Amino acid sequence: MAGGCSSASRSTTAADTGPRISISLIVSDVQMPLLSGLEVSKGVRAARWKIPVVLVTAYPSREVRESAQKLGARLLAKPLDLDAFERAVLEAVVPRETG
């Protein structure tokens, strides 16, 4: 959806919709019932989609942080600091000026 927001009620649905819609950013919780946010990130990378991923978690362990970093995902801890969340989203979707 251009200029809008789309969501999937199940993480597996989100992974299946990528090629059919334009996605600018994926925001996912790390712990979900069917597919973890880390697994979503792995799927995005495996599909070679150039979609930034922001993960949120209430349990920011060293292992989770390292896994997110290896996958190129930004990790934020809950409770979310809304300013930090806004910065993460803007950094992910607003093109940086080079020069």
GROMACS elastic network, one bead per residue, 0.5 to 0.9 nm:
[ bonds ]
;  ai    aj funct       b0    kb
    1     4     6  0.53583   500
    1     5     6  0.65332   500
    1     6     6  0.66612   500
    1    21     6  0.64801   500
    1    22     6  0.60599   500
    1    23     6  0.74728   500
    2     5     6  0.80725   500
    2    21     6  0.88400   500
    2    22     6  0.69408   500
    2    23     6  0.84441   500
    2    24     6  0.89867   500
    5    23     6  0.88717   500
    6    23     6  0.82820   500
    7    10     6  0.88268   500
    7    14     6  0.72497   500
    8    11     6  0.64275   500
    8    12     6  0.82703   500
    8    13     6  0.59075   500
    8    14     6  0.51651   500
    8    15     6  0.89189   500
    8    17     6  0.87511   500
    9    12     6  0.87447   500
    9    13     6  0.72018   500
    9    14     6  0.78984   500
   10    13     6  0.53079   500
   10    14     6  0.66943   500
   10    33     6  0.88358   500
   10    34     6  0.75522   500
   10    35     6  0.84789   500
   11    14     6  0.50907   500
   11    15     6  0.65158   500
   11    16     6  0.88252   500
   11    28     6  0.85903   500
   11    32     6  0.80122   500
   11    33     6  0.87718   500
   11    34     6  0.68988   500
   11    35     6  0.60448   500
   11    36     6  0.80659   500
   11    37     6  0.83389   500
   11    40     6  0.74199   500
   12    15     6  0.52302   500
   12    16     6  0.63956   500
   12    17     6  0.89486   500
   12    34     6  0.73914   500
   12    35     6  0.68309   500
   12    40     6  0.82891   500
   13    16     6  0.50913   500
   13    17     6  0.63700   500
   14    17     6  0.53524   500
   14    18     6  0.68740   500
   14    40     6  0.86632   500
   15    18     6  0.59558   500
   15    40     6  0.70112   500
   15    43     6  0.73238   500
   15    44     6  0.76631   500
   16    19     6  0.76508   500
   16    20     6  0.85807   500
   17    20     6  0.55832   500
   17    21     6  0.64497   500
   18    21     6  0.58112   500
   18    22     6  0.71414   500
   18    23     6  0.68699   500
   18    44     6  0.87904   500
   18    49     6  0.84255   500
   19    22     6  0.75370   500
   19    23     6  0.88821   500
   23    26     6  0.74339   500
   23    51     6  0.69891   500
   24    50     6  0.88721   500
   24    51     6  0.61024   500
   24    52     6  0.72072   500
   24    92     6  0.84852   500
   24    93     6  0.64987   500
   25    51     6  0.57535   500
   25    52     6  0.52069   500
   25    53     6  0.59967   500
   25    54     6  0.76657   500
   25    89     6  0.77652   500
   25    92     6  0.71842   500
   25    93     6  0.68686   500
   26    41     6  0.87349   500
   26    51     6  0.70500   500
   26    52     6  0.63400   500
   26    54     6  0.62156   500
   26    55     6  0.82221   500
   27    37     6  0.85051   500
   27    52     6  0.86666   500
   27    53     6  0.59118   500
   27    55     6  0.57782   500
   27    56     6  0.76095   500
   27    89     6  0.88178   500
   28    31     6  0.86556   500
   28    32     6  0.86774   500
   28    36     6  0.83633   500
   28    37     6  0.54242   500
   28    38     6  0.87450   500
   28    40     6  0.81033   500
   28    41     6  0.89994   500
   28    53     6  0.76582   500
   28    54     6  0.64719   500
   28    56     6  0.62590   500
   28    57     6  0.88095   500
   29    32     6  0.65528   500
   29    36     6  0.73712   500
   29    37     6  0.55029   500
   29    38     6  0.87528   500
   29    54     6  0.85704   500
   29    55     6  0.55179   500
   29    57     6  0.57907   500
   29    58     6  0.87898   500
   30    35     6  0.87532   500
   30    36     6  0.52587   500
   30    38     6  0.60902   500
   30    39     6  0.86246   500
   30    40     6  0.89711   500
   30    55     6  0.60314   500
   30    56     6  0.59543   500
   30    57     6  0.54627   500
   30    58     6  0.85195   500
   30    59     6  0.87243   500
   30    64     6  0.84245   500
   30    75     6  0.89646   500
   31    34     6  0.89485   500
   31    35     6  0.78371   500
   31    36     6  0.51665   500
   31    37     6  0.64340   500
   31    38     6  0.85241   500
   31    56     6  0.87529   500
   31    57     6  0.71316   500
   31    58     6  0.87862   500
   32    35     6  0.58782   500
   32    36     6  0.51904   500
   32    37     6  0.71259   500
   33    36     6  0.73090   500
   35    38     6  0.81528   500
   35    39     6  0.60930   500
   35    40     6  0.67968   500
   36    39     6  0.50587   500
   36    40     6  0.63261   500
   36    41     6  0.86502   500
   37    41     6  0.61834   500
   37    42     6  0.86074   500
   37    54     6  0.89754   500
   37    55     6  0.64322   500
   37    56     6  0.83054   500
   38    42     6  0.61910   500
   38    43     6  0.86320   500
   38    55     6  0.79032   500
   38    64     6  0.82214   500
   38    67     6  0.73534   500
   38    68     6  0.66244   500
   38    71     6  0.79729   500
   38    73     6  0.85566   500
   39    43     6  0.61565   500
   39    44     6  0.86098   500
   40    43     6  0.50904   500
   40    44     6  0.62622   500
   40    45     6  0.87504   500
   40    53     6  0.88865   500
   41    44     6  0.50818   500
   41    45     6  0.62870   500
   41    46     6  0.85330   500
   41    52     6  0.89765   500
   41    53     6  0.66964   500
   41    55     6  0.87279   500
   41    68     6  0.79695   500
   41    71     6  0.64783   500
   41    72     6  0.82350   500
   41    73     6  0.70383   500
   42    45     6  0.51783   500
   42    46     6  0.59620   500
   42    47     6  0.85177   500
   42    71     6  0.66066   500
   43    47     6  0.60499   500
   43    48     6  0.84631   500
   43    49     6  0.88717   500
   44    47     6  0.52540   500
   44    48     6  0.62791   500
   44    49     6  0.55517   500
   44    50     6  0.78406   500
   44    51     6  0.72205   500
   44    52     6  0.89426   500
   44    53     6  0.85905   500
   45    49     6  0.61051   500
   45    50     6  0.77438   500
   45    51     6  0.85249   500
   45    71     6  0.72383   500
   45    72     6  0.86636   500
   46    49     6  0.77771   500
   47    50     6  0.89797   500
   48    51     6  0.87020   500
   49    52     6  0.87714   500
   51    92     6  0.86625   500
   51    93     6  0.89712   500
   52    72     6  0.78852   500
   52    73     6  0.68161   500
   52    74     6  0.82501   500
   52    89     6  0.89411   500
   52    92     6  0.58043   500
   52    93     6  0.75338   500
   53    71     6  0.89835   500
   53    72     6  0.75714   500
   53    74     6  0.63360   500
   53    75     6  0.86705   500
   53    92     6  0.78539   500
   54    73     6  0.56313   500
   54    75     6  0.59171   500
   54    76     6  0.74336   500
   54    85     6  0.87900   500
   54    88     6  0.73179   500
   54    89     6  0.75795   500
   54    92     6  0.82707   500
   55    68     6  0.77536   500
   55    73     6  0.66969   500
   55    74     6  0.59801   500
   55    76     6  0.61866   500
   55    77     6  0.85526   500
   56    59     6  0.89052   500
   56    60     6  0.84743   500
   56    74     6  0.84408   500
   56    75     6  0.57321   500
   56    77     6  0.56649   500
   56    78     6  0.65742   500
   56    79     6  0.89931   500
   56    80     6  0.79039   500
   57    60     6  0.59665   500
   57    64     6  0.89010   500
   57    75     6  0.75474   500
   57    76     6  0.65137   500
   57    77     6  0.51147   500
   57    78     6  0.55954   500
   57    79     6  0.84007   500
   57    80     6  0.89276   500
   58    76     6  0.87281   500
   58    77     6  0.56905   500
   58    79     6  0.69909   500
   59    64     6  0.81162   500
   59    77     6  0.71897   500
   59    78     6  0.78409   500
   60    63     6  0.80907   500
   60    64     6  0.60567   500
   60    65     6  0.63038   500
   60    75     6  0.80433   500
   60    76     6  0.78721   500
   60    77     6  0.60250   500
   60    78     6  0.84557   500
   61    64     6  0.52285   500
   61    65     6  0.62162   500
   61    66     6  0.86031   500
   62    65     6  0.50961   500
   62    66     6  0.60816   500
   62    67     6  0.85155   500
   63    66     6  0.52005   500
   63    67     6  0.60792   500
   63    68     6  0.85737   500
   64    67     6  0.50947   500
   64    68     6  0.60712   500
   64    69     6  0.85032   500
   64    75     6  0.85064   500
   65    68     6  0.52414   500
   65    69     6  0.61400   500
   65    70     6  0.86767   500
   65    74     6  0.87670   500
   65    75     6  0.66738   500
   66    69     6  0.50740   500
   66    70     6  0.61531   500
   66    71     6  0.86505   500
   67    70     6  0.51692   500
   67    71     6  0.63306   500
   67    72     6  0.87185   500
   67    73     6  0.85965   500
   68    71     6  0.51465   500
   68    72     6  0.62295   500
   68    73     6  0.50128   500
   68    74     6  0.66375   500
   68    75     6  0.64723   500
   69    73     6  0.56963   500
   69    74     6  0.69015   500
   69    75     6  0.78583   500
   70    73     6  0.76210   500
   71    74     6  0.89379   500
   74    88     6  0.73196   500
   74    92     6  0.88304   500
   76    79     6  0.87929   500
   76    80     6  0.69612   500
   76    81     6  0.84590   500
   76    84     6  0.79961   500
   76    85     6  0.74286   500
   76    88     6  0.86111   500
   77    80     6  0.60504   500
   77    81     6  0.82195   500
   78    81     6  0.76871   500
   80    83     6  0.85724   500
   80    84     6  0.76001   500
   80    85     6  0.68430   500
   81    84     6  0.52949   500
   81    85     6  0.61951   500
   81    86     6  0.86762   500
   82    86     6  0.60205   500
   82    87     6  0.85238   500
   83    86     6  0.50916   500
   83    87     6  0.61989   500
   83    88     6  0.86146   500
   84    87     6  0.50684   500
   84    88     6  0.61281   500
   84    89     6  0.86408   500
   85    88     6  0.50698   500
   85    89     6  0.61988   500
   85    90     6  0.85846   500
   86    89     6  0.51753   500
   86    90     6  0.61046   500
   86    91     6  0.84905   500
   87    90     6  0.51301   500
   87    91     6  0.59316   500
   87    92     6  0.84217   500
   88    91     6  0.51848   500
   88    92     6  0.61202   500
   88    93     6  0.87821   500
   89    92     6  0.51049   500
   89    93     6  0.62599   500
   89    94     6  0.82496   500
   90    93     6  0.53518   500
   90    94     6  0.54284   500
   90    95     6  0.88111   500
   91    94     6  0.58216   500
   91    95     6  0.77717   500
   91    96     6  0.79455   500
   92    95     6  0.79893   500
